[in-house]
Amino acid sequence: MNTLKAGAVAPSFTLPNQYGEPISLQDKLQQHKVLVYFYPKALTPGCTVQACGLRDTKAELAALGVVVLGISTDPVAKLHKFMEKHQLNFDLLSDEDHAVADAFGVWGEKKFMGKVYDGLHRISFLIAQDGKIETVFDQFKTKDHHQIVLNYLKG
C-alpha cells in the first residue's frame, strides 16, 4: 500500500453517489476544498460514528469552505440505506471495484481477529481547490475524526 501524501495531485474520479448519480471530484473542487474520507463498510458501528460526526459538523465544515465525500466499496443501495438510516447530509460514493481506493493508496492488507485480507483503510484526504492534497488524516479514532479535521482547518 502506497498512500498518497500531502503535496501530491489527487487522482481525478467520478463515482455514483447514494442515489446512483455521478459525482466528480473536479466539479466539487470548483467551489470548495474537499474532504475525501475512505471508510471500510457502511452500517457498521465505527463507520456510523465517523459519518455521524461529519454529519453533525457539516455546517461548520461548510463555513470553513469544505465539502465532504465519503467513499467505500459498498454498492449504491447500501449507501442509500446508510444515508437514510442516519440522516447523512453529504454524498457517499460507491467504489465497488476499489479503483479510486487503489489510486489514493488506501486499499491493501488488513488484519482483523487473526485474519489477513485486502480491504479499505480508514484514511482521509483534504484536497485543496488546485487539486493537490493539502493534508492526510490517518491518526484518529472514529469518534474524533470530525474534530481533528476541524482543529486542522481552524489552524
C-alpha positions as CSV (number, residue, x, y, z in Angstrom):
1,M,0.0,0.0,0.0
2,N,1.5,3.3,-1.1
3,T,-0.8,6.0,0.4
4,L,-0.7,9.4,-1.3
5,K,1.0,12.2,0.7
6,A,0.4,15.9,1.2
7,G,1.5,17.8,-1.9
8,A,0.6,15.0,-4.4
9,V,-2.1,15.7,-7.0
10,A,-5.3,13.9,-6.1
11,P,-6.5,11.4,-8.6
12,S,-9.5,12.6,-10.6
13,F,-12.6,10.5,-10.2
14,T,-16.3,10.3,-10.8
15,L,-18.3,7.8,-8.8
16,P,-22.0,7.1,-8.2
17,N,-23.5,8.5,-5.0
18,Q,-26.2,7.0,-2.8
19,Y,-28.8,7.9,-5.5
20,G,-26.7,6.5,-8.4
21,E,-25.9,10.0,-9.6
22,P,-22.3,10.6,-10.9
23,I,-20.3,12.8,-8.5
24,S,-17.0,14.3,-9.8
25,L,-14.1,15.4,-7.6
26,Q,-13.3,18.1,-10.2
27,D,-16.8,19.5,-10.0
28,K,-16.7,19.8,-6.2
29,L,-13.2,21.4,-6.3
30,Q,-14.5,24.3,-8.4
31,Q,-16.3,25.7,-5.3
32,H,-14.7,24.1,-2.2
33,K,-11.9,22.2,-0.7
34,V,-13.0,18.6,-0.5
35,L,-12.5,16.2,2.4
36,V,-12.4,12.7,0.8
37,Y,-12.8,10.2,3.6
38,F,-12.4,6.5,2.9
39,Y,-14.3,4.2,5.3
40,P,-14.4,0.3,5.3
41,K,-18.1,-0.5,5.5
42,A,-21.4,1.3,5.7
43,L,-23.8,0.5,8.6
44,T,-21.0,-0.8,10.9
45,P,-20.5,0.8,14.3
46,G,-17.2,2.6,13.7
47,C,-18.2,3.9,10.3
48,T,-21.5,5.1,11.6
49,V,-19.9,7.0,14.5
50,Q,-17.4,8.6,12.0
51,A,-20.2,9.5,9.5
52,C,-22.5,11.0,12.2
53,G,-19.6,13.2,13.5
54,L,-19.2,14.6,10.0
55,R,-23.0,15.0,9.6
56,D,-23.2,16.9,12.8
57,T,-20.4,19.3,11.8
58,K,-21.4,19.8,8.2
59,A,-22.4,23.5,8.7
60,E,-19.1,24.2,10.5
61,L,-17.1,22.5,7.7
62,A,-19.0,24.4,5.0
63,A,-18.3,27.7,6.8
64,L,-14.6,26.8,6.5
65,G,-15.0,26.1,2.8
66,V,-15.0,22.3,2.9
67,V,-17.4,19.8,1.4
68,V,-17.4,16.1,2.4
69,L,-17.3,13.0,0.2
70,G,-17.3,9.6,1.8
71,I,-16.1,6.6,-0.2
72,S,-16.4,2.9,0.4
73,T,-16.6,-0.2,-1.7
74,D,-20.3,-0.7,-0.7
75,P,-22.9,-0.8,-3.5
76,V,-25.2,2.2,-4.1
77,A,-28.2,0.5,-2.5
78,K,-26.3,0.0,0.8
79,L,-25.1,3.6,0.7
80,H,-28.6,4.8,0.3
81,K,-29.8,2.7,3.3
82,F,-26.8,4.1,5.4
83,M,-27.7,7.7,4.4
84,E,-31.4,7.3,5.2
85,K,-30.9,5.4,8.5
86,H,-28.6,8.1,9.9
87,Q,-29.8,11.2,8.0
88,L,-26.4,11.7,6.5
89,N,-26.2,15.1,4.7
90,F,-23.3,14.6,2.4
91,D,-22.6,12.3,-0.6
92,L,-21.5,8.7,-0.1
93,L,-19.7,7.3,-3.1
94,S,-19.6,3.7,-4.3
95,D,-16.1,2.4,-5.4
96,E,-17.1,-1.2,-5.7
97,D,-14.0,-2.2,-7.8
98,H,-11.8,-0.2,-5.4
99,A,-10.1,1.6,-8.3
100,V,-10.3,5.0,-6.6
101,A,-9.1,3.5,-3.3
102,D,-6.2,2.0,-5.2
103,A,-5.4,5.3,-6.8
104,F,-5.2,7.0,-3.4
105,G,-3.3,4.1,-2.0
106,V,-5.8,3.1,0.7
107,W,-6.6,-0.4,-0.5
108,G,-4.4,-3.0,1.0
109,E,-3.6,-5.7,3.5
110,K,-5.5,-5.6,6.8
111,K,-5.6,-7.8,9.8
112,F,-8.7,-8.5,12.0
113,M,-9.1,-11.1,14.6
114,G,-6.1,-13.1,13.3
115,K,-7.3,-13.0,9.7
116,V,-5.3,-11.2,6.9
117,Y,-7.3,-9.8,4.0
118,D,-7.3,-7.0,1.5
119,G,-9.6,-4.1,2.4
120,L,-10.2,-0.4,2.6
121,H,-8.1,1.6,5.1
122,R,-9.7,4.4,7.1
123,I,-7.8,7.4,5.8
124,S,-9.0,10.9,4.8
125,F,-7.5,13.5,2.4
126,L,-8.1,17.2,2.4
127,I,-7.9,18.3,-1.2
128,A,-7.3,22.0,-2.0
129,Q,-9.1,23.7,-4.9
130,D,-5.9,23.3,-7.0
131,G,-6.4,19.5,-6.9
132,K,-3.4,18.9,-4.6
133,I,-3.7,17.0,-1.3
134,E,-3.3,19.6,1.5
135,T,-3.1,17.1,4.3
136,V,-3.7,13.4,5.1
137,F,-5.6,12.4,8.2
138,D,-4.6,8.9,9.2
139,Q,-4.2,9.1,13.0
140,F,-7.6,9.4,14.6
141,K,-10.4,7.5,16.3
142,T,-13.7,7.3,14.5
143,K,-15.4,9.4,17.2
144,D,-12.8,12.1,17.0
145,H,-12.3,12.3,13.2
146,H,-14.5,15.3,12.6
147,Q,-12.9,17.3,15.5
148,I,-9.4,16.5,14.2
149,V,-10.4,17.8,10.8
150,L,-12.0,21.0,12.3
151,N,-9.0,21.6,14.5
152,Y,-6.7,21.4,11.4
153,L,-8.9,23.8,9.4
154,K,-9.1,26.3,12.2
155,G,-5.3,26.3,12.5
